[in-house]
Amino acid sequence: MERTLISETPQRIGETVRINGWARRVRDHGSVQFIDMRDRSGMVQCVIVKPKKKISEESVLQITGVVKERDEKNVNPDLATGTIEIEVSDMEVLNPSAELPIPVQGSGFDLSEEVRIRYRYLDLRRDRMQEIMTMRSKLVQAIREVLFSHDFREIETPLLTKGTMEGARNFIVPSRLNPGKFYALPQSPQQYKQLLMTAGVERYFQIAKCVRDEDLRADRGFEFTQLDLELSFTTEEEVFRVVQEAVVAGVTAAGGRVREGDFPVLSYAEVMEKFGSDKFDIRTDDEKKENILAFAWVNRYPKFKRVDRKEVADTLDSRSEWIFSHNPFSNPIPEHIPWLLAHEHIGEIIASQYDLVCNGYEVASGSIRAHRPEVLRATYEIMGYTDEEIEKNIGHMLEAFSLGTPPHGGCAPGIERLVMLIANVSSLKETVAFPMTSTGKTAVTDAPSPVPGEVLRTFGLKVVEEESNVVFERLKQLLSGKSLPFTILEHEPVKTSEEASKVRGTPMGMAPKAMVLKKKTGECVMAVVPADRKLDMKKLESVIGGSVKLASPEEVERDLQVKVGAVPPFGGLFGMETYVDERLKDLEEVVFNAGRRDRSIRMKAKDFIIAADPVQAEHPSDIAQ
């Protein structure tokens, strides 16, 4: 007998069917057992008279039985199959389920992010997550259909490539066949899609995976997916029309509601004057309540901005005081090309750059591209690159542009951002099947993780611990970003607070000691006390409002990617709440581990409290013995 989907059972009344799925809920009434069976299409109630087996919830079952109409009084109007039930004649347990580590019913918002991502394959079983994954699939399908109707071709571009400058760090991949040399994972297919225009493709798109090593936020991750499209012989207006049609079709297919009419177009100067930000929300209060999606284009961005020395990407990408505002491949508006070529009025040059915003988020970015070699070269010259550096970085693009590259432009809407808006959720992680944690740890699997020495030797690599720990760099960025003065102390590697105090020549009492603890839900928190005192667990539990236990050294190193003895007292770096003992607030200075066993940081205690940003910042609690 062939399998029947649960959604099809109401049309099979009186027939014997076979369904496969999961036992979402089991209700045992002795002589009668009710099982709510779930598959990808829906859920149905199954009835077993005189059950012979005890079934655990979420076990995988194959059930054979007759589809029967329910009595009118037993109809469930909230269920698509609520008018019928299956009278079971045979049941096979395909795979019994052990007790689940997390519940799969409900929203899941009451669980910690760490636990949900660790058991993501269970978290995805909940109805809400299934609906979001379906939204995403329908969005992409409808977008594809629109673009195919406009004669676009879907073409994949490489994942192993050369690093590009697009406002974030690149992830790099070592080459076994070329020891000491590295590939980069693409921040976007920017250069390849422009080269496809050189190749005469004219209309290209792909659903592209992009990878950027940037600080993680609720609406940003290391990996993201974008609709990447490019057109030859195009105009800004044509790009707007194509993208609007694709986005509206995709959002509508996924169940979202778009404000009627063409997307308005406003200049960057207009929106900054009117809203003070280029990520604005034009909805009315009623439209916000109804989760209407209101899109708007922003164009005429400045091509360059002053380098922000606090932004690592700015300092890495620029050799001068100027850096591109979006990416270096945007063309200036025609009347400003002479300024660019002459290196004049740099801060006044307007780019043919545009963003698509929706409900306060940037959901797409694009531009009419530079397609002449002298224009792209001038951009790099303004950023302070020498001729040798320009050839090394973009020589292949300059050569292509000298060999008949047509005028072209494009845009790249973010798939996760669109799904966030349709589903009305605030975190990108809710829209991705297997997202990373706030500390950059992969879902389910334990990555990043160490690589065996023999594998490293194959690539001609050797890990030097003090260079491999990025927490030290993140901590320096945190303090610099808040303009808080600090001093870095270099010393012999240490493993304990006692050793650290000795090599630093400072009393233990001025050292904030960080301890990682776990709540019952699995969520981690950080407690910080003077190193000469012990944590009072009962006091901490009173402040937190629940029981906690110390995380094991293995858990600390796995979750934080920091060796025990080098954990800095800043839970926020790892997405954890921080609780600080009140005695630290009264000190003049503090000195603490900085993510490396051979580095410490010294700073004013009041500045440390600001940077640590404890939960009880205004009134630190007594949590130490």
C-alpha positions as CSV (number, residue, x, y, z in Angstrom):
1,M,0.0,0.0,0.0
2,E,1.3,3.4,-0.9
3,R,1.7,6.2,1.7
4,T,-1.0,8.8,2.0
5,L,-0.2,12.3,3.2
6,I,-2.2,13.3,6.3
7,S,-3.6,16.4,4.4
8,E,-5.2,14.0,1.9
9,T,-7.1,11.9,4.5
10,P,-10.3,14.0,4.6
11,Q,-10.8,13.0,1.0
12,R,-10.4,9.3,1.7
13,I,-13.4,8.7,4.1
14,G,-14.2,5.0,4.3
15,E,-10.9,3.9,2.8
16,T,-8.0,2.1,4.3
17,V,-4.9,4.3,4.3
18,R,-1.3,4.1,5.4
19,I,0.3,7.2,6.9
20,N,3.9,7.8,8.2
21,G,5.0,10.4,10.7
22,W,5.7,11.4,14.2
23,A,3.5,10.9,17.3
24,R,3.1,14.5,18.3
25,R,0.9,13.6,21.3
26,V,-0.2,10.4,22.9
27,R,-3.3,10.1,25.2
28,D,-3.7,6.8,26.8
29,H,-7.2,6.0,28.3
30,G,-6.6,2.4,29.1
31,S,-8.9,0.6,26.6
32,V,-8.5,3.4,24.0
33,Q,-5.4,5.2,22.9
34,F,-5.4,8.5,20.9
35,I,-2.3,9.5,18.9
36,D,-2.0,12.8,17.1
37,M,0.1,11.9,14.1
38,R,2.1,14.6,12.3
39,D,3.8,14.6,8.9
40,R,5.0,17.5,6.6
41,S,1.4,18.1,5.4
42,G,-0.5,18.3,8.7
43,M,-1.8,16.4,11.7
44,V,-4.6,13.9,12.3
45,Q,-6.1,12.0,15.2
46,C,-5.6,8.2,15.2
47,V,-7.6,5.9,17.5
48,I,-6.4,2.5,18.8
49,V,-8.8,0.2,20.5
50,K,-7.2,-2.1,23.1
51,P,-3.6,-0.8,22.5
52,K,-0.9,-3.4,22.9
53,K,2.1,-1.0,22.9
54,K,3.0,2.1,24.9
55,I,4.1,4.8,22.5
56,S,6.4,7.6,23.5
57,E,5.8,11.1,22.0
58,E,7.8,12.0,18.9
59,S,8.4,8.3,18.0
60,V,8.3,7.6,14.2
61,L,5.3,5.5,13.3
62,Q,3.7,3.8,10.3
63,I,-0.1,3.5,10.8
64,T,-2.6,1.7,8.7
65,G,-6.3,2.2,9.3
66,V,-9.7,3.3,8.0
67,V,-10.6,7.0,7.7
68,K,-13.8,7.6,9.5
69,E,-16.0,10.7,10.0
70,R,-16.1,12.1,13.5
71,D,-19.4,12.6,15.3
72,E,-20.5,16.2,15.0
73,K,-19.9,16.8,18.7
74,N,-16.3,15.6,18.3
75,V,-15.3,17.7,15.3
76,N,-12.2,19.9,15.9
77,P,-12.7,23.1,13.9
78,D,-9.1,24.2,14.6
79,L,-7.6,21.3,12.7
80,A,-7.7,20.8,8.9
81,T,-8.4,17.1,9.5
82,G,-10.8,17.8,12.4
83,T,-13.8,16.2,10.7
84,I,-12.2,12.8,10.5
85,E,-10.0,10.3,12.4
86,I,-8.2,7.1,11.6
87,E,-9.3,3.9,13.2
88,V,-6.0,2.0,13.5
89,S,-5.8,-1.6,12.3
90,D,-2.0,-1.9,12.3
91,M,0.9,0.1,13.7
92,E,4.6,-0.2,13.3
93,V,7.1,1.7,15.3
94,L,9.7,2.7,12.8
95,N,11.9,4.3,15.4
96,P,11.0,4.9,19.1
97,S,12.0,8.2,20.6
98,A,13.8,8.6,23.9
99,E,12.8,11.4,26.3
100,L,13.3,14.7,24.5
101,P,15.9,17.1,25.9
102,I,13.7,20.0,24.8
103,P,10.0,20.3,24.2
104,V,9.0,20.6,20.5
105,Q,5.6,22.1,21.1
106,G,5.1,25.8,21.8
107,S,7.1,28.8,20.4
108,G,10.4,27.8,21.9
109,F,11.1,31.4,23.0
110,D,11.2,30.3,26.6
111,L,14.3,28.2,25.9
112,S,17.8,29.5,25.7
113,E,19.4,30.1,22.3
114,E,22.2,27.7,23.1
115,V,19.9,24.8,23.9
116,R,17.6,25.5,20.9
117,I,20.6,25.6,18.5
118,R,22.3,22.6,20.0
119,Y,19.1,20.5,19.4
120,R,18.1,22.4,16.3
121,Y,16.8,19.3,14.5
122,L,14.2,19.1,17.3
123,D,13.6,22.8,17.5
124,L,12.7,22.7,13.8
125,R,9.9,20.2,14.5
126,R,7.7,22.9,16.2
127,D,4.9,24.3,14.0
128,R,6.2,27.8,14.1
129,M,9.6,26.8,12.7
130,Q,8.0,24.5,10.1
131,E,5.9,27.5,8.9
132,I,9.0,29.8,8.6
133,M,10.9,27.2,6.6
134,T,7.9,26.9,4.3
135,M,7.7,30.7,4.0
136,R,11.4,30.8,2.9
137,S,10.9,28.1,0.3
138,K,7.8,29.7,-1.2
139,L,9.6,33.1,-1.2
140,V,12.6,31.8,-3.2
141,Q,10.4,29.8,-5.6
142,A,8.2,32.8,-6.5
143,I,11.3,35.0,-7.0
144,R,12.8,32.4,-9.3
145,E,9.7,32.3,-11.4
146,V,9.6,36.1,-11.9
147,L,13.2,36.2,-12.9
148,F,12.9,33.3,-15.4
149,S,9.9,35.1,-16.9
150,H,12.3,38.1,-17.5
151,D,14.8,36.0,-19.3
152,F,17.3,35.7,-16.5
153,R,19.7,32.8,-16.3
154,E,20.5,31.1,-12.9
155,I,24.3,30.6,-12.8
156,E,26.4,29.5,-9.8
157,T,29.7,31.2,-9.0
158,P,32.7,29.8,-7.0
159,L,32.9,29.5,-3.2
160,L,36.7,29.3,-3.2
161,T,37.9,32.6,-4.5
162,K,40.2,35.6,-3.8
163,G,39.4,38.0,-0.9
164,T,37.4,41.1,-1.8
165,M,36.9,44.4,0.0
166,E,33.3,44.7,0.9
167,G,33.2,46.1,4.4
168,A,33.9,43.0,6.4
169,R,36.7,40.5,7.0
170,N,37.1,37.4,4.8
171,F,37.0,33.8,6.0
172,I,40.1,32.1,4.6
173,V,40.7,28.5,3.5
174,P,44.3,27.1,3.4
175,S,45.4,25.4,0.1
176,R,47.1,22.0,0.5
177,L,48.6,22.1,-3.0
178,N,49.9,25.7,-2.5
179,P,51.3,25.7,1.1
180,G,51.2,29.1,2.7
181,K,48.6,30.4,0.3
182,F,44.8,30.7,1.0
183,Y,41.5,31.0,-0.7
184,A,38.8,33.3,0.6
185,L,35.1,32.5,1.0
186,P,33.0,35.1,-0.9
187,Q,31.5,38.0,0.9
188,S,29.2,38.1,-2.2
189,P,29.6,37.1,-5.8
190,Q,30.3,40.8,-6.7
191,Q,33.3,40.3,-9.0
192,Y,32.0,37.2,-10.6
193,K,28.6,38.6,-11.5
194,Q,30.3,41.6,-13.1
195,L,32.6,39.2,-15.0
196,L,29.4,37.4,-16.2
197,M,28.3,40.7,-17.7
198,T,31.7,40.9,-19.5
199,A,30.9,37.3,-20.7
200,G,27.7,38.5,-22.4
201,V,25.3,36.7,-20.1
202,E,23.4,40.0,-19.8
203,R,20.8,38.8,-17.2
204,Y,22.1,36.7,-14.3
205,F,20.9,35.6,-10.9
206,Q,21.5,33.1,-8.2
207,I,20.4,32.3,-4.7
208,A,23.9,32.9,-3.3
209,K,25.4,31.9,0.0
210,C,27.7,34.7,1.3
211,V,30.2,34.5,4.2
212,R,31.5,37.5,6.2
213,D,33.6,37.5,9.3
214,E,31.8,40.3,11.1
215,D,30.4,41.0,14.5
216,L,27.2,38.9,15.1
217,R,23.9,40.7,15.7
218,A,20.3,39.7,15.9
219,D,19.8,40.5,12.2
220,R,23.3,39.5,11.0
221,G,25.4,36.3,10.9
222,F,28.6,34.9,9.5
223,E,26.6,33.2,6.7
224,F,23.7,34.6,4.9
225,T,21.8,34.1,1.6
226,Q,20.9,36.7,-0.9
227,L,19.1,36.9,-4.2
228,D,22.0,38.1,-6.4
229,L,21.1,39.6,-9.8
230,E,22.8,41.6,-12.4
231,L,21.7,43.2,-15.8
232,S,23.6,44.6,-18.7
233,F,22.6,47.8,-20.5
234,T,20.3,48.7,-17.7
235,T,19.2,51.7,-15.7
236,E,18.5,52.3,-12.0
237,E,14.8,52.5,-12.8
238,E,14.8,49.1,-14.6
239,V,16.6,47.5,-11.7
240,F,14.0,48.9,-9.3
241,R,11.1,47.5,-11.4
242,V,12.6,44.0,-11.7
243,V,13.5,43.8,-8.0
244,Q,10.1,45.2,-6.9
245,E,8.2,42.6,-9.0
246,A,10.3,39.7,-7.7
247,V,10.1,40.9,-4.1
248,V,6.4,41.5,-4.1
249,A,5.7,38.1,-5.8
250,G,8.0,36.3,-3.3
251,V,6.6,38.1,-0.2
252,T,3.0,37.5,-1.3
253,A,3.6,33.8,-2.1
254,A,5.1,33.4,1.4
255,G,2.0,34.9,3.0
256,G,3.3,38.4,3.6
257,R,1.3,41.6,2.9
258,V,2.9,44.4,0.9
259,R,1.7,48.0,0.9
260,E,0.1,48.6,-2.4
261,G,1.7,50.8,-5.1
262,D,5.2,51.3,-6.4
263,F,8.0,51.5,-3.9
264,P,8.8,55.2,-3.3
265,V,12.3,56.5,-4.1
266,L,14.0,58.9,-1.8
267,S,17.6,60.3,-1.9
268,Y,20.0,59.6,0.9
269,A,20.1,63.4,1.8
270,E,16.2,63.4,2.0
271,V,15.9,60.4,4.3
272,M,18.7,61.6,6.6
273,E,17.0,65.0,6.9
274,K,13.6,63.5,7.5
275,F,14.4,60.3,9.5
276,G,17.9,60.8,10.7
277,S,18.7,57.3,9.4
278,D,18.7,55.4,6.1
279,K,17.0,52.5,7.8
280,F,13.5,54.0,8.4
281,D,9.9,52.8,8.8
282,I,7.2,54.5,6.7
283,R,4.3,52.5,8.0
284,T,1.3,53.9,9.9
285,D,0.5,52.6,13.3
286,D,-2.3,50.5,11.9
287,E,0.0,49.0,9.3
288,K,2.5,48.1,12.0
289,K,-0.2,46.3,14.0
290,E,-1.1,44.3,10.8
291,N,2.6,43.7,9.9
292,I,2.3,45.3,6.5
293,L,5.6,45.4,4.7
294,A,6.3,48.9,3.4
295,F,9.3,49.1,1.1
296,A,11.2,52.2,-0.1
297,W,14.3,52.8,-2.2
298,V,17.1,55.1,-1.1
299,N,19.5,56.3,-3.7
300,R,22.3,58.8,-4.4
301,Y,24.6,57.8,-1.6
302,P,28.0,59.4,-1.0
303,K,30.6,57.2,-2.8
304,F,33.2,57.8,-0.1
305,K,33.2,58.4,3.7
306,R,36.0,59.2,6.1
307,V,37.8,56.2,7.6
308,D,36.5,55.3,11.0
309,R,39.6,54.1,12.9
310,K,37.4,52.2,15.4
311,E,36.1,50.1,12.5
312,V,38.5,47.3,11.8
313,A,37.2,46.7,8.3
314,D,37.8,50.4,7.4
315,T,41.4,50.3,8.5
316,L,42.0,47.0,6.7
317,D,40.5,48.1,3.4
318,S,41.8,51.7,3.1
319,R,45.3,53.1,2.9
320,S,44.2,56.8,3.1
321,E,41.6,58.8,5.0
322,W,38.9,57.7,2.6
323,I,36.9,54.5,2.3
324,F,34.0,53.5,0.0
325,S,30.6,53.9,1.7
326,H,29.1,50.7,0.2
327,N,31.6,48.9,-2.0
328,P,34.3,50.0,-4.4
329,F,32.6,48.8,-7.5
330,S,29.8,51.4,-7.6
331,N,29.8,53.9,-10.4
332,P,29.6,57.6,-9.6
333,I,26.6,59.4,-11.1
334,P,27.6,60.5,-14.6
335,E,28.2,64.2,-13.7
336,H,30.6,63.2,-10.9
337,I,32.8,60.9,-12.9
338,P,35.2,63.8,-13.8
339,W,35.6,64.5,-10.0
340,L,36.5,60.9,-9.3
341,L,39.0,60.7,-12.1
342,A,40.6,64.0,-11.0
343,H,40.5,63.0,-7.3
344,E,38.5,66.2,-6.5
345,H,35.6,66.9,-4.3
346,I,35.9,63.4,-2.9
347,G,33.5,63.8,-0.1
348,E,30.9,65.2,-2.5
349,I,31.0,62.5,-5.1
350,I,27.6,60.7,-5.3
351,A,27.4,57.1,-6.3
352,S,24.8,55.3,-8.4
353,Q,24.2,53.3,-5.3
354,Y,20.8,52.3,-3.8
355,D,19.4,50.4,-0.9
356,L,15.9,48.9,-0.4
357,V,14.6,49.4,3.1
358,C,11.5,47.9,4.7
359,N,10.0,48.4,8.2
360,G,13.3,49.9,9.5
361,Y,15.6,47.3,8.0
362,E,17.9,47.4,5.0
363,V,16.7,44.4,2.9
364,A,18.7,44.9,-0.3
365,S,21.7,46.9,-1.7
366,G,22.9,47.5,-5.2
367,S,24.3,49.9,-7.7
368,I,25.0,50.7,-11.3
369,R,28.6,49.4,-11.5
370,A,31.8,50.8,-12.7
371,H,32.5,49.2,-16.0
372,R,35.4,51.3,-17.2
373,P,38.9,50.4,-15.9
374,E,39.9,54.0,-15.2
375,V,36.9,54.6,-13.0
376,L,37.6,51.5,-10.8
377,R,41.3,52.3,-10.7
378,A,40.6,55.9,-9.5
379,T,38.5,54.6,-6.6
380,Y,41.4,52.5,-5.4
381,E,43.8,55.4,-5.9
382,I,41.7,57.6,-3.7
383,M,41.8,54.9,-1.0
384,G,45.6,55.2,-1.1
385,Y,46.5,52.1,-3.1
386,T,49.7,52.0,-5.1
387,D,49.7,50.8,-8.7
388,E,51.3,47.5,-7.5
389,E,48.6,47.0,-4.9
390,I,45.8,47.8,-7.4
391,E,47.1,45.3,-9.9
392,K,47.4,42.6,-7.1
393,N,43.9,43.2,-5.8
394,I,41.8,43.9,-8.9
395,G,44.1,43.6,-11.9
396,H,41.9,40.8,-13.3
397,M,38.8,43.2,-13.2
398,L,40.7,46.0,-14.8
399,E,41.8,43.7,-17.6
400,A,38.2,42.5,-18.1
401,F,36.9,46.1,-18.1
402,S,39.3,46.9,-21.0
403,L,37.9,44.0,-23.1
404,G,34.4,45.1,-23.8
405,T,32.5,45.0,-20.6
406,P,29.0,46.6,-21.1
407,P,27.4,49.1,-18.7
408,H,25.6,47.0,-16.0
409,G,24.0,47.1,-12.6
410,G,22.2,45.0,-10.1
411,C,20.9,44.4,-6.6
412,A,21.0,41.8,-3.9
413,P,18.0,41.4,-1.6
414,G,18.7,39.4,1.6
415,I,16.6,36.3,1.9
416,E,16.8,36.0,5.7
417,R,15.9,39.7,6.1
418,L,12.8,39.3,4.0
419,V,11.7,36.1,5.9
420,M,12.3,38.0,9.2
421,L,9.8,40.6,8.1
422,I,7.2,38.2,6.7
423,A,7.3,36.1,9.8
424,N,7.5,39.2,12.1
425,V,10.4,37.9,14.1
426,S,13.4,40.0,15.3
427,S,16.2,37.5,15.0
428,L,17.8,36.2,11.8
429,K,18.3,32.9,13.5
430,E,14.6,32.2,13.4
431,T,14.8,32.2,9.6
432,V,17.7,29.8,9.1
433,A,17.6,26.0,9.4
434,F,20.9,25.7,11.2
435,P,22.1,29.1,12.5
436,M,25.2,29.8,14.6
437,T,25.1,30.9,18.2
438,S,26.0,34.4,19.3
439,T,29.6,33.3,19.8
440,G,29.9,31.9,16.3
441,K,29.5,28.2,17.2
442,T,27.8,26.1,14.6
443,A,24.4,24.4,15.2
444,V,24.4,20.8,16.5
445,T,28.1,20.2,15.6
446,D,31.0,21.4,17.7
447,A,32.7,23.9,15.4
448,P,34.9,25.8,15.3
449,S,37.0,23.0,16.8
450,P,40.7,22.1,16.9
451,V,42.3,20.3,13.9
452,P,44.7,17.4,14.5
453,G,48.3,18.2,14.1
454,E,48.9,15.9,11.2
455,V,46.1,17.7,9.2
456,L,47.7,21.0,9.9
457,R,51.0,19.8,8.8
458,T,49.4,18.7,5.5
459,F,48.7,22.4,4.9
460,G,52.0,23.6,6.2
461,L,50.3,25.2,9.2
462,K,51.0,25.5,12.9
463,V,48.6,26.9,15.4
464,V,50.2,29.4,17.8
465,E,47.8,29.7,20.8
466,E,48.5,33.3,21.5
467,E,47.7,34.2,17.9
468,S,44.7,31.9,17.5
469,N,42.5,33.4,20.2
470,V,40.3,36.1,18.7
471,V,38.7,36.9,22.0
472,F,41.6,39.1,22.9
473,E,41.1,41.2,19.7
474,R,37.3,41.3,20.3
475,L,37.9,42.6,23.8
476,K,40.2,45.3,22.5
477,Q,37.6,46.4,20.0
478,L,34.9,46.5,22.7
479,L,37.0,48.8,24.9
480,S,38.2,51.0,22.1
481,G,34.6,51.3,20.7
482,K,33.5,52.6,24.1
483,S,36.5,55.0,24.2
484,L,37.6,53.5,27.5
485,P,41.4,53.8,28.3
486,F,43.2,50.6,29.1
487,T,46.7,49.2,29.3
488,I,47.8,45.8,27.9
489,L,50.2,43.8,30.1
490,E,52.3,41.0,28.5
491,H,53.6,38.3,30.8
492,E,54.4,34.6,31.1
493,P,51.5,32.3,30.3
494,V,49.4,31.6,33.4
495,K,46.6,29.1,34.3
496,T,45.3,30.3,37.6
497,S,44.4,33.5,39.4
498,E,47.2,33.0,41.8
499,E,49.7,32.6,39.0
500,A,48.3,35.7,37.2
501,S,48.5,37.8,40.3
502,K,52.1,36.8,40.9
503,V,53.4,37.5,37.3
504,R,51.4,40.8,37.1
505,G,52.7,41.9,40.6
506,T,49.1,43.0,41.6
507,P,47.0,41.8,44.5
508,M,44.4,39.2,43.8
509,G,41.7,41.5,45.2
510,M,41.9,43.8,42.2
511,A,41.4,41.0,39.7
512,P,37.8,40.4,38.5
513,K,37.6,36.6,38.2
514,A,35.1,35.3,35.7
515,M,33.0,32.1,36.2
516,V,30.7,30.6,33.7
517,L,27.5,29.0,35.1
518,K,24.5,27.2,33.6
519,K,20.9,27.6,34.4
520,K,18.5,24.6,34.3
521,T,17.4,25.7,30.8
522,G,21.0,25.3,29.7
523,E,21.5,29.0,29.2
524,C,24.9,30.3,30.3
525,V,25.5,33.3,32.6
526,M,28.7,34.8,33.9
527,A,29.5,35.8,37.5
528,V,32.4,38.1,38.3
529,V,34.0,38.3,41.8
530,P,37.3,39.5,43.1
531,A,39.9,36.7,42.6
532,D,40.6,36.6,46.4
533,R,37.0,35.6,47.1
534,K,34.7,32.7,46.3
535,L,31.4,32.9,44.6
536,D,28.4,32.6,46.9
537,M,26.0,30.4,44.8
538,K,23.0,31.0,47.1
539,K,23.4,34.8,46.8
540,L,23.8,34.6,43.0
541,E,20.8,32.3,42.7
542,S,18.8,34.9,44.7
543,V,19.8,37.6,42.3
544,I,19.2,35.6,39.2
545,G,15.9,34.1,40.5
546,G,16.8,30.4,39.8
547,S,19.3,27.7,40.4
548,V,22.6,27.5,38.5
549,K,25.6,25.2,38.4
550,L,29.3,25.8,37.5
551,A,30.1,24.9,33.9
552,S,32.8,22.3,33.5
553,P,36.1,23.2,32.0
554,E,35.2,21.2,28.9
555,E,31.9,23.1,28.5
556,V,33.7,26.4,28.9
557,E,36.3,25.7,26.2
558,R,33.6,24.2,23.9
559,D,31.1,27.0,24.2
560,L,33.5,30.0,24.6
561,Q,36.5,28.8,22.5
562,V,38.7,30.2,25.3
563,K,41.0,28.2,27.5
564,V,40.0,27.9,31.2
565,G,42.1,30.5,33.1
566,A,42.0,33.0,30.2
567,V,38.2,33.8,30.2
568,P,37.8,37.6,30.4
569,P,35.1,39.0,32.7
570,F,32.8,40.2,29.9
571,G,29.9,37.8,29.4
572,G,28.5,40.1,26.6
573,L,31.4,38.9,24.4
574,F,29.8,35.5,24.4
575,G,26.1,36.4,24.5
576,M,25.8,35.9,28.2
577,E,24.3,38.0,31.0
578,T,27.0,39.2,33.4
579,Y,26.6,39.6,37.2
580,V,29.3,41.6,39.0
581,D,30.1,41.6,42.8
582,E,29.6,45.0,44.4
583,R,33.2,45.1,45.8
584,L,34.7,45.5,42.3
585,K,32.8,48.8,41.9
586,D,34.6,50.3,44.8
587,L,38.2,49.6,43.6
588,E,40.3,52.2,41.9
589,E,41.7,49.9,39.2
590,V,41.2,46.3,38.1
591,V,43.4,44.0,36.1
592,F,42.1,40.8,34.4
593,N,42.7,38.0,31.9
594,A,42.1,39.1,28.4
595,G,41.3,36.0,26.5
596,R,44.9,34.8,26.3
597,R,47.0,33.3,29.1
598,D,49.9,35.7,28.3
599,R,47.9,38.9,28.2
600,S,46.1,41.0,30.8
601,I,44.3,44.3,30.7
602,R,44.5,47.0,33.3
603,M,41.9,49.8,33.6
604,K,39.9,51.9,35.9
605,A,37.3,49.9,37.9
606,K,34.4,52.4,36.9
607,D,35.3,51.9,33.3
608,F,35.4,48.2,33.7
609,I,31.8,48.2,35.0
610,I,30.7,50.3,32.0
611,A,32.3,47.8,29.6
612,A,31.2,44.7,31.4
613,D,27.6,46.0,31.3
614,P,26.4,43.8,34.1
615,V,22.7,43.0,34.5
616,Q,22.7,44.9,37.8
617,A,24.9,47.8,36.6
618,E,23.3,50.5,38.7
619,H,23.4,48.4,41.9
620,P,25.9,45.6,41.8
621,S,25.0,42.8,44.2
622,D,26.9,41.0,46.9
623,I,27.5,37.7,45.3
624,A,30.8,36.7,46.9
625,Q,31.7,35.1,50.2
